[in-house]
Amino acid sequence: LSMPLDGAAVALSVLRLREARQAS
């Protein structure tokens, strides 16, 4: 991940996945 924006996008995606698992 050379671009910082990519890192932020990955972090957000991971957080959303965790929230989805907790919701279900």
C-alpha positions as a Markdown table, in Angstrom:
| # | Residue | x | y | z |
|---|---|---|---|---|
| 1 | Leu | 0.0 | 0.0 | 0.0 |
| 2 | Ser | 2.0 | 3.0 | -1.3 |
| 3 | Met | -0.8 | 5.5 | -1.0 |
| 4 | Pro | -2.1 | 6.5 | 2.5 |
| 5 | Leu | -5.7 | 6.7 | 1.1 |
| 6 | Asp | -5.5 | 3.0 | 0.3 |
| 7 | Gly | -4.5 | 2.2 | 3.9 |
| 8 | Ala | -7.5 | 4.3 | 5.2 |
| 9 | Ala | -9.8 | 2.4 | 2.8 |
| 10 | Val | -8.5 | -0.9 | 4.0 |
| 11 | Ala | -8.9 | 0.1 | 7.6 |
| 12 | Leu | -12.5 | 1.2 | 7.0 |
| 13 | Ser | -13.4 | -2.0 | 5.1 |
| 14 | Val | -12.0 | -4.1 | 8.0 |
| 15 | Leu | -14.0 | -2.1 | 10.6 |
| 16 | Arg | -17.2 | -2.5 | 8.5 |
| 17 | Leu | -16.6 | -6.2 | 8.2 |
| 18 | Arg | -16.2 | -6.5 | 12.0 |
| 19 | Glu | -19.4 | -4.5 | 12.5 |
| 20 | Ala | -21.3 | -6.7 | 10.1 |
| 21 | Arg | -20.2 | -9.8 | 11.9 |
| 22 | Gln | -21.3 | -8.3 | 15.3 |
| 23 | Ala | -24.6 | -7.2 | 13.8 |
| 24 | Ser | -25.4 | -10.7 | 12.5 |
